[in-house]
């Protein structure tokens, strides 16, 4: 066989392999994916077969490994058994009829029940919130469960680390979880893990570690985005805030004078057990230590003048469905009067965009709070690509003035219900991140959020459609190109 024949055989083999890859891609990729996501992957593979295929093998599945999903299913069964019948009791606070099926939906997807007799207090000041959590750790007598997407030792957070160490020294069980990649991206990561390692008696683990040389190999952009703290099963904190200075320590942030504005909520009452169960489910996943039966005691209702109902809604790639997106959309369609949203990264999928614009077109008061500036350029421009459609539908958009990054994640429905937690209204939070959301029913809590929304409004300017349509062509191009990235999940 001469050289020409060999080259022809090689070329034929390459063409055959390329054809097989394309056929397999067309058959396999659309399964259980949004059409736009499948199309984006198919285009990548068709135009760049080798690179596209490698990227798909690395990033194509949004689910965590089978073992992690089995652990989550095991935990869900335990929680359902432990709380059987709790949601059949007579409601002390009258609930709107539309809320019951939504609570059932959350129970079906995430196992946690809607529980009564809770108190909920907003902590909107960044430094005061860290101080409140530090004080709670200092008061702990039994256990401290600390879980944060980003946890960095710096001048602002040093007292929190000191409190964890002091608690362990006085015999309190201290468990700490922090996301590996998220924390690693920030200055002082190595100093932070050295400090944790030096704390005698403090047990800690990295969440979803990506360490190929240690056998920890998984899709690197699946992250645990939850922020929560549980003390003694008596009090819990959750919301949008990480354990890091409000500048996030990066030189570019400091040069621009950026500071993050966040929101945490302090809960007392039965909902604390649900937040604690979520921590223990993540602890089980990272340590293989199953503690749920022994460390989720029932929590009594609190004696408060303004009790609220609350339901923990976990979500993420350990679940089959997008629990948070289903909750959000259900509430958006249930609204009768107003919807007020605060989301630092607002990149809705088509279903949510329809729900929000439909509400505005029905005449509801729909408002969206976002930052005037962005810390993540691609997400910032992708978010802006939705403004025209929202404004034309009648949504009022408030831009929180720079140099503050408005980072709370919450929304309110009428004067009845609020959702607050770690979840943004974007594709990443719906599909790739492990999140915690808490649905709260109670006028007293919504009133607190209304007061906070008024403060946001006082520090914001309203974006008008005419102003938006007159923005420079360069901005329009950047916005529309960035929007394309939202389809690849």
C-alpha positions as CSV (number, residue, x, y, z in Angstrom):
1,X,0.0,0.0,0.0
2,X,1.5,3.3,-1.1
3,X,1.6,6.6,0.9
4,X,-1.4,8.0,-0.9
5,X,-3.5,5.0,0.0
6,X,-2.5,5.3,3.7
7,X,-3.3,9.0,3.7
8,X,-6.7,8.2,2.2
9,X,-7.4,5.6,4.8
10,X,-6.5,8.0,7.6
11,X,-8.6,10.7,6.1
12,X,-11.5,8.3,5.8
13,X,-11.1,7.1,9.4
14,X,-11.1,10.7,10.6
15,X,-14.3,11.5,8.6
16,X,-15.9,8.4,9.9
17,X,-15.1,9.2,13.6
18,X,-16.3,12.8,13.0
19,X,-19.6,11.5,11.6
20,X,-20.0,9.0,14.5
21,X,-19.4,11.8,17.0
22,X,-22.0,14.0,15.3
23,X,-24.6,11.3,15.1
24,X,-24.1,10.3,18.8
25,X,-24.2,14.0,19.8
26,X,-27.5,14.6,17.9
27,X,-29.1,11.5,19.6
28,X,-27.7,11.9,23.1
29,X,-27.3,15.6,23.9
30,X,-31.0,16.7,23.5
31,X,-32.1,14.1,26.1
32,X,-33.5,15.9,29.3
33,X,-31.9,19.3,28.3
34,X,-33.5,22.6,27.5
35,X,-33.6,23.0,23.7
36,X,-31.4,26.1,23.8
37,X,-28.8,24.3,26.0
38,X,-28.8,21.3,23.7
39,X,-28.4,23.5,20.6
40,X,-25.5,25.4,22.1
41,X,-23.6,22.1,22.8
42,X,-24.4,20.8,19.4
43,X,-23.1,23.9,17.7
44,X,-19.9,23.7,19.8
45,X,-19.4,20.1,18.8
46,X,-20.3,20.6,15.1
47,X,-18.0,23.6,14.6
48,X,-15.2,22.4,16.9
49,X,-15.6,18.6,17.2
50,X,-12.5,17.8,19.3
51,X,-12.7,20.8,21.7
52,X,-16.5,20.8,21.8
53,X,-16.5,17.0,22.7
54,X,-13.9,17.5,25.4
55,X,-15.8,20.4,26.9
56,X,-19.0,18.5,26.8
57,X,-17.4,15.5,28.6
58,X,-16.1,17.8,31.3
59,X,-19.1,20.2,31.6
60,X,-22.0,18.5,29.9
61,X,-23.8,17.0,32.9
62,X,-25.2,19.3,35.6
63,X,-25.6,16.5,38.1
64,X,-23.3,15.5,40.9
65,X,-21.9,12.0,41.0
66,X,-24.4,9.1,41.6
67,X,-23.1,8.5,45.1
68,X,-23.9,12.1,46.1
69,X,-27.4,11.9,44.6
70,X,-28.0,8.6,46.4
71,X,-27.0,10.3,49.7
72,X,-29.4,13.1,49.1
73,X,-32.2,10.7,48.4
74,X,-31.4,8.8,51.6
75,X,-31.5,12.1,53.6
76,X,-34.8,13.0,52.0
77,X,-36.4,9.7,53.0
78,X,-35.2,10.2,56.6
79,X,-36.6,13.8,56.8
80,X,-39.9,12.7,55.3
81,X,-40.2,9.9,57.9
82,X,-39.0,12.1,60.8
83,X,-41.6,14.9,59.9
84,X,-44.5,12.7,58.8
85,X,-47.8,14.4,59.6
86,X,-46.2,17.7,60.6
87,X,-47.8,19.5,57.7
88,X,-51.2,18.1,58.4
89,X,-51.7,20.0,61.6
90,X,-54.1,23.0,61.8
91,X,-52.5,26.2,60.7
92,X,-52.2,28.9,63.5
93,X,-51.8,31.6,61.0
94,X,-54.4,31.7,58.2
95,X,-52.7,30.9,54.9
96,X,-53.9,31.9,51.4
97,X,-55.4,29.0,49.5
98,X,-52.7,29.2,46.8
99,X,-49.9,28.6,49.3
100,X,-50.8,25.0,50.3
101,X,-50.0,23.4,46.9
102,X,-46.7,25.4,46.7
103,X,-45.8,24.1,50.2
104,X,-46.7,20.6,49.0
105,X,-44.5,21.1,45.9
106,X,-41.5,22.1,48.1
107,X,-42.1,19.1,50.3
108,X,-42.2,16.8,47.3
109,X,-39.0,18.1,45.8
110,X,-36.9,18.9,48.9
111,X,-38.6,16.9,51.7
112,X,-38.7,19.8,54.2
113,X,-42.2,20.7,55.7
114,X,-43.7,24.1,56.2
115,X,-43.4,24.6,60.0
116,X,-45.1,27.1,62.3
117,X,-44.0,29.1,65.4
118,X,-40.8,30.7,64.1
119,X,-39.3,34.2,64.5
120,X,-37.3,35.8,61.8
121,X,-35.1,38.9,62.1
122,X,-33.4,40.7,59.3
123,X,-29.7,41.6,59.6
124,X,-29.0,44.0,56.7
125,X,-25.8,45.6,58.0
126,X,-22.7,43.7,56.7
127,X,-20.4,44.2,59.8
128,X,-23.2,43.9,62.3
129,X,-24.3,40.6,60.7
130,X,-20.8,39.1,61.1
131,X,-20.8,40.4,64.7
132,X,-24.2,38.8,65.4
133,X,-23.0,35.4,64.1
134,X,-19.7,35.8,66.1
135,X,-21.7,36.5,69.2
136,X,-23.9,33.4,68.6
137,X,-20.8,31.2,68.2
138,X,-19.4,32.7,71.4
139,X,-22.6,31.7,73.2
140,X,-22.7,28.1,71.9
141,X,-22.8,25.3,74.5
142,X,-23.4,22.2,72.4
143,X,-22.5,22.6,68.7
144,X,-21.7,25.0,65.9
145,X,-22.4,24.2,62.3
146,X,-20.9,26.7,60.0
147,X,-21.2,26.4,56.2
148,X,-20.3,29.2,53.7
149,X,-19.6,29.4,50.0
150,X,-16.7,31.7,50.7
151,X,-14.8,31.8,54.0
152,X,-11.7,33.9,54.3
153,X,-9.6,34.9,57.3
154,X,-9.1,38.7,57.2
155,X,-9.3,41.7,59.6
156,X,-13.1,41.7,59.4
157,X,-13.6,38.0,59.9
158,X,-10.8,37.2,62.4
159,X,-13.2,37.5,65.4
160,X,-15.4,34.8,63.8
161,X,-12.5,32.4,63.4
162,X,-11.4,33.2,67.0
163,X,-14.9,32.4,68.2
164,X,-14.9,29.0,66.4
165,X,-11.6,28.1,68.0
166,X,-12.7,29.3,71.5
167,X,-15.9,27.3,71.2
168,X,-14.0,24.1,70.4
169,X,-11.6,24.7,73.3
170,X,-14.5,24.9,75.8
171,X,-15.9,21.5,74.5
172,X,-18.4,22.6,71.9
173,X,-18.6,20.5,68.8
174,X,-17.5,22.7,65.9
175,X,-18.0,21.6,62.3
176,X,-17.0,23.9,59.4
177,X,-17.7,23.6,55.6
178,X,-16.4,25.9,52.9
179,X,-16.6,25.7,49.2
180,X,-13.2,24.8,47.7
181,X,-13.0,26.6,44.4
182,X,-15.0,29.7,45.5
183,X,-12.8,30.3,48.5
184,X,-9.6,29.4,46.7
185,X,-10.2,32.2,44.2
186,X,-9.7,34.9,46.9
187,X,-6.6,36.3,48.6
188,X,-5.5,34.6,51.8
189,X,-7.0,31.2,51.0
190,X,-3.8,29.4,52.1
191,X,-3.7,31.4,55.3
192,X,-7.4,30.5,55.9
193,X,-6.9,26.7,55.5
194,X,-3.8,26.8,57.7
195,X,-5.8,28.6,60.4
196,X,-8.6,26.1,60.2
197,X,-6.1,23.2,60.3
198,X,-4.4,24.7,63.4
199,X,-7.7,25.0,65.4
200,X,-7.6,22.1,67.8
201,X,-11.0,20.3,68.0
202,X,-12.5,22.1,64.9
203,X,-13.6,19.6,62.3
204,X,-13.7,21.1,58.8
205,X,-14.0,20.0,55.1
206,X,-13.8,21.6,51.7
207,X,-17.1,21.3,49.8
208,X,-17.0,19.9,46.3
209,X,-13.2,19.9,46.2
210,X,-11.6,19.9,42.8
211,X,-8.2,18.2,43.4
212,X,-7.5,15.8,40.5
213,X,-4.1,14.7,42.0
214,X,-5.9,13.6,45.2
215,X,-8.7,11.7,43.3
216,X,-11.2,14.5,43.6
217,X,-12.2,15.0,40.0
218,X,-15.7,16.4,39.1
219,X,-17.2,19.1,37.0
220,X,-15.4,22.2,38.4
221,X,-18.2,24.7,38.0
222,X,-20.7,22.7,40.2
223,X,-20.4,24.6,43.5
224,X,-22.0,24.7,46.9
225,X,-23.3,28.2,47.2
226,X,-25.1,27.9,50.5
227,X,-24.5,30.2,53.5
228,X,-25.7,29.1,56.9
229,X,-24.9,28.9,60.5
230,X,-26.7,26.8,63.2
231,X,-26.0,27.1,66.9
232,X,-27.1,24.4,69.4
233,X,-30.2,23.7,67.3
234,X,-31.7,26.8,68.8
235,X,-30.8,29.6,66.3
236,X,-29.9,29.6,62.6
237,X,-28.6,32.3,60.2
238,X,-28.9,32.1,56.5
239,X,-29.0,34.5,53.5
240,X,-26.6,36.0,51.0
241,X,-23.5,36.9,53.0
242,X,-20.1,35.1,53.0
243,X,-17.5,35.2,55.7
244,X,-15.1,37.8,54.1
245,X,-14.5,41.5,54.2
246,X,-17.2,43.5,52.3
247,X,-14.6,44.5,49.7
248,X,-14.0,40.8,48.9
249,X,-10.3,41.7,49.2
250,X,-9.5,41.8,45.5
251,X,-7.3,44.7,44.3
252,X,-9.6,45.7,41.5
253,X,-12.5,45.9,43.9
254,X,-10.5,48.1,46.3
255,X,-9.4,50.3,43.4
256,X,-13.0,50.8,42.4
257,X,-14.1,51.3,46.0
258,X,-16.6,48.4,45.7
259,X,-18.3,47.1,48.8
260,X,-21.0,44.4,49.0
261,X,-24.3,45.0,50.7
262,X,-25.8,41.7,52.0
263,X,-28.7,40.4,54.0
264,X,-28.8,37.6,56.6
265,X,-31.8,36.4,58.6
266,X,-31.7,35.1,62.1
267,X,-34.3,32.3,62.7
268,X,-35.6,30.8,65.9
269,X,-38.1,28.0,66.1
270,X,-38.8,24.7,64.2
271,X,-37.3,25.9,60.9
272,X,-33.9,25.8,62.6
273,X,-34.1,22.0,62.5
274,X,-34.5,22.1,58.7
275,X,-31.5,24.4,58.2
276,X,-29.5,22.1,60.5
277,X,-30.6,19.0,58.5
278,X,-29.4,20.7,55.3
279,X,-26.0,21.3,56.9
280,X,-25.8,17.7,58.0
281,X,-26.7,16.5,54.5
282,X,-23.7,18.5,53.2
283,X,-21.5,17.2,56.0
284,X,-22.5,13.6,55.1
285,X,-21.6,14.3,51.5
286,X,-18.1,15.6,52.3
287,X,-17.2,13.4,55.3
288,X,-19.2,10.2,54.8
289,X,-20.3,10.8,58.4
290,X,-24.1,10.3,58.7
291,X,-25.3,12.3,61.7
292,X,-28.9,13.1,60.9
293,X,-30.7,10.7,63.2
294,X,-28.8,11.8,66.3
295,X,-28.3,15.5,65.6
296,X,-31.7,16.8,64.3
297,X,-33.7,17.1,67.5
298,X,-37.2,18.6,67.2
299,X,-37.2,22.4,67.9
300,X,-40.1,23.9,69.9
301,X,-42.1,26.8,68.6
302,X,-41.0,30.2,69.9
303,X,-43.1,32.6,72.0
304,X,-43.2,35.7,69.8
305,X,-45.8,38.3,69.1
306,X,-45.4,37.9,65.4
307,X,-44.8,34.2,64.5
308,X,-44.2,33.2,60.9
309,X,-44.4,29.9,59.0
310,X,-41.2,28.9,57.2
311,X,-40.1,26.1,54.9
312,X,-36.5,25.3,53.9
313,X,-36.1,24.6,50.2
314,X,-32.8,23.0,49.2
315,X,-31.9,22.9,45.6
316,X,-29.0,22.0,43.3
317,X,-27.4,19.2,41.2
318,X,-28.0,16.6,43.9
319,X,-31.7,16.8,43.1
320,X,-33.5,15.7,39.9
321,X,-35.4,18.9,39.4
322,X,-34.6,22.6,39.7
323,X,-36.4,23.0,43.1
324,X,-35.7,26.7,43.5
325,X,-36.9,27.6,39.9
326,X,-40.1,25.7,40.4
327,X,-40.8,27.4,43.7
328,X,-40.0,30.9,42.3
329,X,-42.2,30.4,39.2
330,X,-45.1,29.0,41.3
331,X,-45.0,32.0,43.6
332,X,-44.7,34.5,40.7
333,X,-47.9,33.1,39.1
334,X,-49.7,33.1,42.4
335,X,-49.2,36.8,43.0
336,X,-52.3,39.0,43.0
337,X,-51.0,42.5,43.7
338,X,-47.2,42.9,43.7
339,X,-43.9,41.2,43.2
340,X,-40.7,42.9,44.4
341,X,-37.4,41.1,43.5
342,X,-33.8,41.7,44.6
343,X,-31.2,39.6,42.8
344,X,-27.6,40.6,42.2
345,X,-27.3,38.3,39.2
346,X,-30.6,38.3,37.3
347,X,-30.3,36.0,34.2
348,X,-33.7,34.2,34.2
349,X,-34.6,31.3,32.0
350,X,-37.4,31.6,29.6
351,X,-40.1,30.2,32.0
352,X,-39.2,32.8,34.7
353,X,-39.0,35.6,32.2
354,X,-42.5,34.8,31.0
355,X,-43.8,34.6,34.6
356,X,-42.4,38.0,35.5
357,X,-43.4,39.8,32.3
358,X,-46.9,38.2,32.4
359,X,-47.4,39.5,36.0
360,X,-46.5,43.0,34.9
361,X,-48.7,42.8,31.8
362,X,-51.6,41.7,34.1
363,X,-51.3,45.0,35.9
364,X,-49.4,43.8,39.0
365,X,-46.8,46.1,40.6
366,X,-43.6,44.3,39.6
367,X,-40.2,45.8,40.7
368,X,-36.7,44.6,40.3
369,X,-33.7,45.8,42.3
370,X,-30.2,45.3,40.7
371,X,-26.9,47.0,41.0
372,X,-25.9,49.9,38.9
373,X,-22.5,48.3,38.4
374,X,-21.3,44.8,38.2
375,X,-18.4,42.8,39.6
376,X,-18.7,40.0,37.0
377,X,-18.6,41.5,33.5
378,X,-20.1,38.6,31.6
379,X,-23.0,38.1,34.0
380,X,-23.5,41.9,34.3
381,X,-23.9,42.3,30.5
382,X,-26.1,39.1,30.2
383,X,-28.4,40.6,32.9
384,X,-28.7,43.9,31.1
385,X,-29.8,42.1,27.9
386,X,-33.2,41.4,29.6
387,X,-33.9,45.0,30.6
388,X,-35.6,46.1,27.4
389,X,-38.1,43.2,27.5
390,X,-38.8,43.8,31.2
391,X,-39.3,47.5,30.8
392,X,-41.6,47.1,27.8
393,X,-43.7,44.7,29.9
394,X,-44.1,47.3,32.6
395,X,-41.5,46.0,35.2
396,X,-39.9,48.9,37.1
397,X,-36.1,48.5,37.4
398,X,-34.2,50.2,40.2
399,X,-30.4,50.5,39.9
400,X,-28.7,50.6,43.3
401,X,-26.1,53.3,43.1
402,X,-22.4,52.5,42.8
403,X,-19.9,51.7,44.3
404,X,-22.1,49.3,46.3
405,X,-22.8,45.9,44.9
406,X,-26.4,45.0,46.0
407,X,-26.0,41.4,46.9
408,X,-29.1,40.3,48.8
409,X,-31.3,37.5,47.2
410,X,-35.0,37.8,48.1
411,X,-38.4,38.5,46.7
412,X,-41.8,39.2,48.1
413,X,-45.3,38.2,46.9
414,X,-48.1,40.5,47.8
415,X,-48.0,41.1,51.6
416,X,-48.1,37.4,52.3
417,X,-44.9,35.5,51.4
418,X,-41.2,36.1,51.0
419,X,-38.3,33.9,49.8
420,X,-34.8,34.6,51.1
421,X,-31.6,32.7,50.9
422,X,-28.5,32.1,48.8
423,X,-30.1,31.6,45.4
424,X,-29.8,34.2,42.6
425,X,-32.4,34.3,39.9
426,X,-30.0,33.0,37.2
427,X,-29.2,29.8,35.3
428,X,-26.2,29.0,37.5
429,X,-28.3,29.0,40.7
430,X,-31.1,27.0,39.1
431,X,-28.9,24.3,37.6
432,X,-25.3,24.3,38.9
433,X,-25.2,25.6,42.4
434,X,-26.3,23.9,45.7
435,X,-28.6,26.6,47.2
436,X,-30.7,27.2,50.2
437,X,-34.0,29.1,50.0
438,X,-36.4,29.7,52.9
439,X,-40.0,30.5,52.1
440,X,-41.5,32.6,54.8
441,X,-45.3,33.2,55.3
442,X,-46.2,36.0,57.6
443,X,-47.1,39.7,57.2
444,X,-44.7,40.8,59.9
445,X,-41.7,39.4,58.0
446,X,-42.9,40.9,54.7
447,X,-43.3,44.2,56.5
448,X,-39.6,44.1,57.5
449,X,-38.6,43.4,53.9
450,X,-40.9,46.3,52.7
451,X,-38.9,48.7,54.9
452,X,-35.7,47.3,53.5
453,X,-37.0,47.7,50.0
454,X,-37.8,51.4,50.7
455,X,-34.2,51.9,51.8
456,X,-33.0,50.3,48.6
457,X,-35.3,52.6,46.6
458,X,-33.9,55.6,48.4
459,X,-30.4,54.6,47.3
460,X,-31.3,53.7,43.8
461,X,-32.3,55.4,40.6
462,X,-35.1,54.2,38.4
463,X,-34.2,53.1,34.8
464,X,-36.5,54.3,32.1
465,X,-37.2,52.6,28.8
466,X,-36.2,55.8,26.8
467,X,-32.9,56.0,28.6
468,X,-32.2,52.3,28.0
469,X,-33.0,52.3,24.3
470,X,-30.5,55.3,23.9
471,X,-27.6,53.4,25.4
472,X,-24.4,53.1,23.1
473,X,-24.3,50.5,20.4
474,X,-21.2,49.0,22.0
475,X,-23.1,48.2,25.2
476,X,-25.9,46.6,23.2
477,X,-23.5,44.3,21.4
478,X,-21.8,43.3,24.7
479,X,-25.1,42.7,26.4
480,X,-26.4,40.5,23.5
481,X,-23.2,38.5,23.1
482,X,-23.1,37.9,26.9
483,X,-26.6,36.6,26.8
484,X,-25.6,33.7,24.6
485,X,-23.4,32.4,27.4
486,X,-26.4,31.8,29.6
487,X,-27.6,28.9,27.4
488,X,-24.6,26.6,28.1
489,X,-25.4,24.9,31.4
